[in-house]
Amino acid sequence: MNKNINKILLSGLLLGSAMVMTSCGEDYLETKPTESINYPTAFATVDNCYKVLNGVAKSMTIQHSNYGNGFCGENAIMRLYENYPSQDYYYNEYASGWAAIHNQTMHTNKNTIYNHYAWYYYYQIIAQANIIINRIDNVEGAEADKKFIKASALTFRAYGYEKLIHYYCVRWKDSNNGTAQGLPLRLDESTGDLAPSTMAQVYTQIYKDLDDAISLFDESGIKRKAGQCWIPNLNVAHAVYARAALYKEDYQTALNHAKLAEVGYPLMSNSDYAAGFCRPTSEWIFGSYGSADENNWYWSFGTQYSCNGYYASNSQNGAGTIGRELINRIPDEDFRKSLFLTESGLGIDASNPAQVQQTVGYIGVDNNGTRWIITDMEAYSKAKAYVDEHAAPGLDAPYQFGIYHLGAHLKFYVFDMPGVGYLPFIRTSEMLLIEAECYYFLGDDAAAQDALVRLNAGSGRNPGYTCSKTGQDLFNEIADYRALELWGEGFQWSDLKRWKLPVVRHGWDEGGNAHPAVAITIQPTDANNWTWEVPKAETDYNGGYTDINGPTAE
């Protein structure tokens, strides 16, 4: 039996109440057990309201147990909705088992948890934000605090709706200028029937929430506490605005807000870049909290997808590899390229099956029954030496199991086992890439080139980088560096969707490194136009969909 989506949303409201006293860091005080929390307690003081806000942030990282293992907020979205179905992220050891997600064959299955999860998760964030937005004005306390809290909650709500559009709505370019079906706009604590608004109406609300948030942040005069990257601030509001406007193809608006989002968050150095992506750096505008005292254990991102996490340390599964064709287009002198095991970096011949076992991309090894045997000690030794040389200082060594994949990353690490670390959600680099893309579509090639130079040369990631490309070549350059810079952070599927470009994955025989189970081309019109159907749990029980979709099946 399908669970009523209204009850799911109600559970999100209750979770927001239950979580108000949980902490995302030592700055928050110990309080009474969550079982005794109620709305009057939660909204008795602005201090408690800060904890309610903290609870929304916590919901972005915890295990949502009603969905089973691995559904841990933004972590799951990055993996299942963005990385796996994209073009240049491979997890080849598990490719055949996850082929349905990689190949986008489940978008019309309205009953699967993979269809349902993103809807539940983001509406939970929205529901919790609504509690704050609709109650904070009546709380006793300083007006400045109340304005900051409300602004953060408005930003959370806009963040949720912006992400939902990616997965459950058509591309803006296919929306007939926004008249296509959007989302139910829940702006209060009600859980009754509600028809979906149009996409244009949803974007209008996102823009309004962020305009209000920006004004309230400015009026409050309060800055986010140092290091608390999980709490939205003024920069996060501008960044979410830039994302929403980019997806809506409102390029001037996106450009304006991307520039504002960057203020005070300079690009990190190469040494910070190579420090493991598990602790915030100067350019982390928004991210998760990560600590061993709030450990998701085997379902955290780092457990499976960090190069020194549990899986990479205890099995041949690796931790994810970059697309061979993409990384080979990046100049060897680019610092970011050194964070992947590439043919040029290792000095091996990937087309030689003695050096690289094709299909799954193991370097210098072959699978003989249940034993791994070295077939090319020189290739294997080069890979081991490269990994040892480029390991992040002060952290456990990567790939301790001793099996290496071509394209394996040295980007994401953990600082405690099995997978403890922070995760970035929004970085300054993304904002610079939004600048480049907006300038391109606004017809200013020179400014787009300059944005790429600032990202690549100005940061020191490739000091010799220049760009004089124009037209389609310039767009391809922007796309390549967006794929490289943001690799593994959960972007490329949405990028390709909004650009209306295919996913093209080639196997070894065609110059790529995709497992045969996922070495396919997915056209923009395939996979339900890359749009997840609205979950049956919503359409069956939300009567607002009845007039649109007709009677629902029993």
C-alpha positions as CSV (number, residue, x, y, z in Angstrom):
1,M,0.0,0.0,0.0
2,N,1.3,3.5,-0.9
3,K,2.0,5.8,2.0
4,N,0.0,9.0,1.9
5,I,2.4,11.8,0.8
6,N,0.5,14.2,3.1
7,K,1.4,12.0,6.0
8,I,5.0,11.9,4.8
9,L,5.0,15.6,4.8
10,L,3.5,15.7,8.3
11,S,6.2,13.4,9.4
12,G,8.6,16.0,8.1
13,L,6.9,18.6,10.2
14,L,7.2,16.4,13.3
15,L,10.8,15.6,12.5
16,G,11.5,19.3,12.4
17,S,10.1,19.5,15.9
18,A,11.9,16.4,17.2
19,M,15.3,17.4,15.9
20,V,15.4,20.9,17.3
21,M,17.6,19.9,20.2
22,T,20.0,17.8,18.3
23,S,23.3,19.3,17.5
24,C,25.5,19.8,14.4
25,G,28.5,20.9,16.4
26,E,29.8,21.7,19.8
27,D,28.6,25.3,19.6
28,Y,25.1,24.0,20.5
29,L,24.1,23.3,24.1
30,E,23.1,20.0,25.5
31,T,19.3,19.9,26.1
32,K,16.5,17.6,27.1
33,P,15.8,14.4,25.1
34,T,14.1,14.7,21.7
35,E,11.1,12.7,22.9
36,S,10.1,15.5,25.2
37,I,10.3,18.3,22.6
38,N,7.2,20.0,21.4
39,Y,6.3,23.1,19.4
40,P,6.0,25.5,22.4
41,T,9.4,24.4,23.6
42,A,10.9,24.7,20.2
43,F,9.6,28.2,19.6
44,A,9.9,29.5,23.2
45,T,13.2,31.5,22.5
46,V,15.3,32.5,19.6
47,D,18.0,30.2,21.0
48,N,15.7,27.3,20.5
49,C,14.8,28.5,17.1
50,Y,18.4,28.4,16.1
51,K,18.4,24.8,17.1
52,V,15.3,24.2,15.0
53,L,17.2,25.7,12.1
54,N,20.1,23.4,13.0
55,G,17.7,20.5,12.8
56,V,16.9,21.3,9.2
57,A,20.6,21.2,8.4
58,K,20.9,17.9,10.2
59,S,18.1,16.4,8.1
60,M,20.4,16.9,5.1
61,T,22.9,14.3,6.5
62,I,21.0,11.8,8.6
63,Q,19.8,8.3,7.6
64,H,16.2,8.4,6.6
65,S,15.5,4.9,7.9
66,N,12.0,4.6,6.4
67,Y,13.8,4.4,3.0
68,G,16.4,1.8,4.0
69,N,20.1,1.9,3.9
70,G,22.0,4.6,2.0
71,F,19.3,7.2,1.9
72,C,21.1,9.9,3.9
73,G,19.9,13.2,2.5
74,E,22.1,15.2,0.1
75,N,24.6,12.3,0.0
76,A,22.0,10.1,-1.6
77,I,20.9,12.8,-4.1
78,M,24.5,13.3,-5.2
79,R,25.0,9.6,-5.8
80,L,21.7,8.4,-7.2
81,Y,20.3,11.4,-9.0
82,E,23.4,13.1,-10.2
83,N,26.7,11.1,-10.2
84,Y,25.5,7.6,-11.3
85,P,23.3,8.7,-14.2
86,S,25.8,11.3,-15.5
87,Q,28.4,10.9,-18.2
88,D,31.8,11.1,-16.5
89,Y,31.3,9.4,-13.1
90,Y,31.9,5.6,-13.1
91,Y,31.6,3.1,-10.2
92,N,32.5,0.3,-12.5
93,E,32.8,-2.5,-10.0
94,Y,29.1,-2.0,-9.2
95,A,28.0,-0.8,-12.7
96,S,25.9,-3.8,-13.6
97,G,24.1,-3.8,-10.3
98,W,23.3,-0.1,-10.6
99,A,22.7,-0.1,-14.3
100,A,19.0,0.9,-13.9
101,I,20.1,4.1,-12.2
102,H,23.1,4.7,-14.4
103,N,20.9,4.2,-17.5
104,Q,17.9,6.2,-16.3
105,T,15.4,3.3,-16.9
106,M,13.3,4.0,-13.8
107,H,11.9,7.4,-14.4
108,T,8.4,6.2,-15.2
109,N,8.2,3.8,-12.3
110,K,6.2,5.7,-9.8
111,N,6.4,3.1,-7.0
112,T,10.1,2.7,-6.6
113,I,11.9,4.3,-3.6
114,Y,14.4,5.8,-6.0
115,N,11.5,7.7,-7.6
116,H,10.0,8.7,-4.3
117,Y,13.1,9.6,-2.2
118,A,14.0,13.0,-3.6
119,W,10.4,14.1,-3.4
120,Y,10.1,13.1,0.2
121,Y,13.5,14.5,1.2
122,Y,13.2,17.9,-0.3
123,Y,9.6,18.3,0.8
124,Q,10.7,17.4,4.3
125,I,13.2,20.3,4.2
126,I,10.5,22.6,2.8
127,A,8.1,21.4,5.6
128,Q,10.6,22.1,8.3
129,A,11.5,25.5,6.8
130,N,7.8,26.3,6.7
131,I,7.5,25.7,10.5
132,I,10.2,28.3,11.1
133,I,9.0,30.8,8.5
134,N,5.4,30.8,9.9
135,R,6.3,30.9,13.6
136,I,9.4,32.9,14.1
137,D,7.8,36.3,14.0
138,N,5.9,35.5,17.2
139,V,8.9,34.3,19.2
140,E,10.3,36.5,22.0
141,G,13.8,37.7,21.3
142,A,15.9,40.1,19.4
143,E,14.5,41.1,16.0
144,A,18.0,40.7,14.4
145,D,18.1,37.1,15.4
146,K,14.6,36.4,14.2
147,K,15.4,38.0,10.8
148,F,18.5,35.9,10.4
149,I,16.7,32.7,11.3
150,K,13.8,33.5,9.0
151,A,16.2,34.3,6.2
152,S,18.0,31.0,6.6
153,A,14.7,29.1,6.6
154,L,13.5,30.9,3.4
155,T,16.8,29.9,1.8
156,F,16.3,26.3,2.8
157,R,12.8,26.4,1.3
158,A,14.1,27.9,-2.0
159,Y,16.9,25.3,-2.0
160,G,14.4,22.5,-1.8
161,Y,12.1,23.7,-4.5
162,E,15.1,24.5,-6.8
163,K,16.3,20.9,-6.5
164,L,12.9,19.4,-7.0
165,I,12.5,21.1,-10.3
166,H,15.6,19.3,-11.6
167,Y,14.1,15.9,-11.0
168,Y,10.3,16.1,-11.3
169,C,9.8,18.9,-14.0
170,V,10.8,19.2,-17.6
171,R,13.6,21.3,-18.8
172,W,12.9,25.0,-18.9
173,K,13.5,25.0,-22.6
174,D,10.7,22.4,-23.0
175,S,8.3,24.1,-20.6
176,N,6.6,26.5,-23.0
177,N,8.0,29.4,-21.1
178,G,7.1,27.9,-17.7
179,T,3.5,26.9,-18.4
180,A,4.4,23.2,-17.9
181,Q,3.4,21.4,-14.7
182,G,5.5,22.4,-11.8
183,L,5.2,21.4,-8.1
184,P,2.7,21.8,-5.3
185,L,3.7,25.0,-3.6
186,R,3.4,24.3,0.1
187,L,4.1,27.5,2.0
188,D,2.5,26.7,5.3
189,E,2.1,23.8,7.7
190,S,-1.0,22.3,5.9
191,T,-0.9,18.8,4.4
192,G,-4.2,18.7,2.5
193,D,-4.9,18.5,-1.2
194,L,-3.0,20.9,-3.3
195,A,-2.7,21.1,-7.1
196,P,0.7,21.6,-8.6
197,S,1.6,25.2,-9.7
198,T,3.2,25.8,-13.1
199,M,7.0,25.9,-13.4
200,A,6.8,29.7,-13.8
201,Q,4.9,30.0,-10.5
202,V,7.4,27.8,-8.7
203,Y,10.3,30.0,-10.0
204,T,8.4,33.1,-9.0
205,Q,8.2,31.8,-5.4
206,I,11.8,30.7,-5.4
207,Y,12.8,34.2,-6.5
208,K,10.5,35.8,-3.9
209,D,11.8,33.6,-1.1
210,L,15.4,34.5,-1.9
211,D,14.6,38.2,-2.4
212,D,13.0,38.2,1.1
213,A,15.9,36.2,2.5
214,I,18.5,38.6,1.1
215,S,16.7,41.6,2.6
216,L,16.3,39.9,6.0
217,F,20.0,38.8,6.1
218,D,21.0,42.4,5.3
219,E,18.6,43.9,7.9
220,S,19.7,41.4,10.6
221,G,23.4,42.4,10.4
222,I,24.2,38.9,11.8
223,K,26.9,36.8,10.2
224,R,27.0,33.0,10.3
225,K,29.3,31.7,13.0
226,A,32.7,30.8,11.7
227,G,32.9,27.3,10.3
228,Q,29.2,26.7,10.3
229,C,28.9,26.0,6.6
230,W,25.7,24.0,7.1
231,I,23.6,27.1,8.1
232,P,22.4,29.2,5.1
233,N,23.7,32.8,5.1
234,L,23.6,35.7,2.6
235,N,26.1,34.1,0.3
236,V,24.0,30.8,0.2
237,A,20.9,32.8,-0.7
238,H,22.7,34.5,-3.6
239,A,24.2,31.1,-4.7
240,V,20.8,29.4,-4.7
241,Y,19.4,32.3,-6.6
242,A,22.2,31.9,-9.2
243,R,21.4,28.2,-9.6
244,A,17.7,28.8,-10.0
245,A,18.1,31.5,-12.5
246,L,20.7,29.5,-14.5
247,Y,18.3,26.5,-14.7
248,K,15.5,28.9,-15.8
249,E,17.9,30.3,-18.4
250,D,17.6,33.8,-16.8
251,Y,21.2,34.4,-17.4
252,Q,21.6,38.0,-16.4
253,T,20.0,37.3,-13.0
254,A,22.1,34.2,-12.5
255,L,25.3,36.2,-13.4
256,N,24.4,39.0,-10.9
257,H,23.8,36.6,-8.0
258,A,26.8,34.3,-8.8
259,K,29.1,37.3,-8.4
260,L,27.5,38.3,-5.1
261,A,27.7,34.7,-3.8
262,E,31.5,34.7,-4.3
263,V,32.1,37.7,-2.0
264,G,34.2,36.7,1.0
265,Y,34.8,33.2,-0.2
266,P,38.0,33.2,-2.2
267,L,39.1,30.2,-4.3
268,M,41.1,27.7,-2.3
269,S,44.8,27.0,-2.8
270,N,46.1,23.9,-4.5
271,S,47.2,22.6,-1.1
272,D,43.7,23.0,0.3
273,Y,42.3,21.4,-2.8
274,A,44.5,18.3,-2.3
275,A,43.7,18.1,1.5
276,G,40.9,15.7,0.9
277,F,37.6,17.6,0.4
278,C,36.5,16.4,3.8
279,R,36.8,19.7,5.7
280,P,35.6,23.2,4.7
281,T,38.0,25.5,2.9
282,S,37.9,29.2,2.0
283,E,35.5,28.6,-0.8
284,W,32.9,26.3,0.8
285,I,29.8,28.5,0.7
286,F,27.4,25.7,1.9
287,G,28.0,22.2,3.0
288,S,27.3,19.5,5.5
289,Y,28.5,19.0,9.0
290,G,30.8,16.0,9.5
291,S,32.1,14.5,12.7
292,A,32.8,11.1,14.3
293,D,30.2,11.9,17.0
294,E,27.5,12.1,14.3
295,N,28.5,9.2,12.1
296,N,26.3,7.6,9.5
297,W,28.7,4.6,9.5
298,Y,28.5,2.5,6.4
299,W,26.0,4.8,4.7
300,S,28.0,8.0,4.7
301,F,29.3,9.3,1.4
302,G,32.9,8.8,2.4
303,T,32.4,5.1,3.2
304,Q,32.0,4.1,-0.4
305,Y,33.2,7.1,-2.4
306,S,36.3,8.4,-0.6
307,C,39.6,7.1,-1.7
308,N,40.6,6.2,1.9
309,G,37.1,5.3,3.1
310,Y,36.1,1.8,4.2
311,Y,35.4,0.3,0.8
312,A,38.6,1.5,-0.9
313,S,40.5,0.4,2.1
314,N,39.0,-3.1,2.4
315,S,37.9,-4.2,-1.0
316,Q,38.7,-4.0,-4.7
317,N,35.6,-1.8,-5.4
318,G,37.5,1.4,-5.5
319,A,35.8,4.8,-4.9
320,G,34.6,6.0,-8.3
321,T,36.5,6.9,-11.4
322,I,36.4,9.8,-13.9
323,G,35.5,9.4,-17.5
324,R,38.7,8.6,-19.5
325,E,37.8,10.8,-22.5
326,L,37.1,13.9,-20.3
327,I,40.2,13.6,-18.2
328,N,42.4,13.0,-21.3
329,R,41.2,16.4,-22.7
330,I,42.5,18.2,-19.7
331,P,46.1,19.4,-20.0
332,D,48.7,17.4,-18.0
333,E,49.9,20.6,-16.3
334,D,46.5,21.1,-14.7
335,F,46.8,20.4,-10.9
336,R,43.3,18.8,-10.8
337,K,44.4,16.2,-13.3
338,S,47.0,14.9,-10.8
339,L,44.1,13.9,-8.5
340,F,43.2,11.1,-10.9
341,L,45.0,8.0,-12.1
342,T,45.5,8.8,-15.8
343,E,47.4,7.2,-18.5
344,S,49.7,10.2,-19.0
345,G,50.2,10.6,-15.2
346,L,51.1,6.9,-14.8
347,G,52.9,6.5,-18.1
348,I,51.1,3.4,-19.0
349,D,49.2,2.2,-22.1
350,A,45.5,1.7,-21.1
351,S,44.8,0.0,-24.4
352,N,47.2,-2.8,-23.4
353,P,45.1,-5.4,-21.6
354,A,48.2,-6.6,-19.8
355,Q,48.5,-3.2,-18.2
356,V,44.8,-2.4,-17.6
357,Q,42.2,-5.1,-17.2
358,Q,39.5,-3.6,-19.4
359,T,35.8,-3.6,-18.5
360,V,36.4,-2.7,-14.8
361,G,39.7,-0.8,-15.4
362,Y,42.0,-2.5,-12.9
363,I,45.6,-1.4,-13.4
364,G,48.2,-4.1,-13.7
365,V,46.1,-6.9,-12.3
366,D,43.9,-9.6,-13.6
367,N,41.1,-11.6,-12.0
368,N,41.9,-15.3,-11.8
369,G,39.0,-17.0,-10.1
370,T,38.9,-15.5,-6.6
371,R,42.5,-14.4,-6.5
372,W,44.0,-11.1,-7.8
373,I,47.3,-11.7,-9.5
374,I,49.8,-9.2,-10.9
375,T,50.3,-9.5,-14.6
376,D,52.3,-6.3,-15.2
377,M,54.3,-5.4,-12.2
378,E,55.7,-2.2,-13.8
379,A,52.2,-0.8,-14.4
380,Y,51.0,-1.8,-10.9
381,S,54.1,-0.3,-9.3
382,K,53.6,3.0,-11.1
383,A,50.1,3.2,-9.9
384,K,51.0,2.4,-6.3
385,A,53.9,4.9,-6.3
386,Y,51.6,7.6,-7.8
387,V,48.9,7.0,-5.1
388,D,51.6,7.1,-2.4
389,E,53.1,10.3,-3.8
390,H,49.8,12.2,-4.2
391,A,48.1,11.1,-0.9
392,A,46.6,13.8,1.2
393,P,48.9,14.7,4.1
394,G,47.8,13.8,7.6
395,L,45.0,11.4,6.6
396,D,44.9,7.6,6.2
397,A,46.4,6.4,3.0
398,P,44.2,5.9,-0.1
399,Y,43.3,2.6,-1.6
400,Q,44.9,0.5,1.1
401,F,43.5,-2.7,-0.3
402,G,46.0,-2.3,-3.1
403,I,43.7,-2.4,-6.2
404,Y,43.8,0.6,-8.5
405,H,41.4,1.6,-11.3
406,L,42.2,3.8,-14.3
407,G,40.6,7.2,-13.5
408,A,40.4,6.5,-9.8
409,H,40.3,9.7,-7.8
410,L,42.4,11.2,-5.1
411,K,39.9,14.0,-4.4
412,F,37.5,12.8,-1.7
413,Y,39.0,11.5,1.6
414,V,37.7,10.9,5.1
415,F,39.3,11.9,8.4
416,D,37.8,9.2,10.5
417,M,36.4,5.7,9.7
418,P,34.4,4.3,8.1
419,G,33.4,7.4,6.2
420,V,33.5,10.6,8.3
421,G,33.9,13.9,6.6
422,Y,32.1,17.1,5.6
423,L,30.6,17.4,2.1
424,P,30.5,20.5,-0.1
425,F,27.2,21.6,-1.5
426,I,28.1,25.0,-3.0
427,R,31.5,26.3,-3.7
428,T,32.9,29.5,-5.2
429,S,34.3,27.5,-8.1
430,E,30.7,26.7,-9.1
431,M,29.8,30.3,-9.1
432,L,32.7,31.2,-11.4
433,L,31.6,28.5,-13.8
434,I,28.0,30.0,-13.6
435,E,29.6,33.3,-14.6
436,A,31.4,31.7,-17.5
437,E,28.2,30.0,-18.8
438,C,26.0,33.1,-18.4
439,Y,28.5,35.3,-20.2
440,Y,28.6,32.7,-23.0
441,F,24.8,32.6,-23.4
442,L,24.6,36.4,-23.1
443,G,27.0,36.6,-26.1
444,D,30.0,38.0,-24.3
445,D,32.7,35.5,-25.2
446,A,35.6,37.6,-23.8
447,A,34.0,37.8,-20.3
448,A,33.3,34.0,-20.4
449,Q,36.9,33.4,-21.3
450,D,38.0,35.7,-18.5
451,A,35.9,33.8,-16.0
452,L,37.6,30.5,-17.0
453,V,41.0,32.1,-16.7
454,R,40.1,33.4,-13.2
455,L,39.1,29.9,-12.2
456,N,41.9,27.9,-13.8
457,A,44.9,30.3,-13.9
458,G,44.0,32.7,-11.2
459,S,43.5,29.9,-8.6
460,G,46.9,28.4,-9.5
461,R,45.2,25.2,-10.7
462,N,46.8,25.7,-14.1
463,P,48.9,28.9,-14.0
464,G,49.5,28.8,-17.7
465,Y,45.9,28.5,-18.7
466,T,44.6,30.8,-21.4
467,C,41.4,30.8,-23.4
468,S,40.6,32.3,-26.8
469,K,37.9,29.9,-27.8
470,T,34.6,31.1,-29.2
471,G,31.3,29.7,-30.2
472,Q,30.7,25.9,-29.7
473,D,34.4,25.4,-28.8
474,L,34.0,27.9,-25.9
475,F,30.8,26.1,-24.7
476,N,32.6,22.8,-24.8
477,E,35.5,24.3,-22.8
478,I,33.0,25.5,-20.1
479,A,31.3,22.1,-20.0
480,D,34.6,20.3,-19.7
481,Y,35.9,22.4,-16.8
482,R,32.5,22.3,-15.1
483,A,32.7,18.5,-15.3
484,L,36.3,18.4,-14.0
485,E,36.0,21.0,-11.2
486,L,32.7,19.7,-9.8
487,W,33.3,16.0,-10.5
488,G,31.7,13.8,-7.9
489,E,29.9,16.7,-6.2
490,G,26.6,16.0,-7.8
491,F,26.1,18.3,-10.8
492,Q,26.6,16.7,-14.2
493,W,23.3,15.0,-14.7
494,S,21.4,18.2,-14.1
495,D,23.9,20.1,-16.3
496,L,23.3,17.8,-19.3
497,K,19.6,17.8,-18.7
498,R,19.3,21.6,-18.9
499,W,21.6,21.8,-21.8
500,K,19.5,19.1,-23.5
501,L,22.6,17.1,-24.3
502,P,22.9,13.3,-24.4
503,V,24.8,11.2,-22.0
504,V,27.4,9.4,-24.1
505,R,29.4,6.6,-22.4
506,H,32.0,4.6,-24.4
507,G,33.5,1.3,-23.5
508,W,37.2,0.4,-23.9
509,D,36.8,-0.6,-27.5
510,E,35.6,3.0,-28.3
511,G,38.2,4.9,-26.3
512,G,36.3,5.2,-23.0
513,N,36.3,3.4,-19.7
514,A,32.6,2.6,-19.1
515,H,31.6,-0.9,-18.0
516,P,29.6,-2.7,-20.8
517,A,26.4,-2.5,-18.7
518,V,26.4,1.3,-18.9
519,A,28.3,2.0,-22.1
520,I,25.3,3.5,-23.9
521,T,24.0,6.8,-25.2
522,I,21.0,8.3,-23.6
523,Q,19.3,10.9,-25.8
524,P,17.6,14.0,-24.3
525,T,14.3,12.6,-25.4
526,D,14.9,9.2,-23.8
527,A,14.1,8.3,-20.2
528,N,10.9,10.3,-20.0
529,N,12.8,13.3,-21.2
530,W,15.0,12.8,-18.1
531,T,12.1,13.6,-15.8
532,W,11.1,11.5,-12.8
533,E,7.3,10.9,-12.6
534,V,5.6,12.5,-9.6
535,P,5.5,9.6,-7.1
536,K,2.3,7.5,-6.9
537,A,2.2,8.2,-3.2
538,E,1.6,11.8,-4.1
539,T,-0.8,11.5,-7.0
540,D,-2.9,8.8,-5.3
541,Y,-3.5,10.7,-2.1
542,N,-3.2,14.4,-3.1
543,G,-6.5,15.2,-4.7
544,G,-5.0,18.2,-6.3
545,Y,-3.6,16.0,-9.0
546,T,-6.9,14.3,-9.8
547,D,-8.2,17.0,-12.2
548,I,-4.9,17.1,-14.0
549,N,-4.2,13.4,-14.3
550,G,-7.7,12.0,-14.2
551,P,-8.9,9.3,-11.8
552,T,-6.1,7.3,-10.1
553,A,-6.0,3.5,-10.0
554,E,-7.1,1.8,-6.8
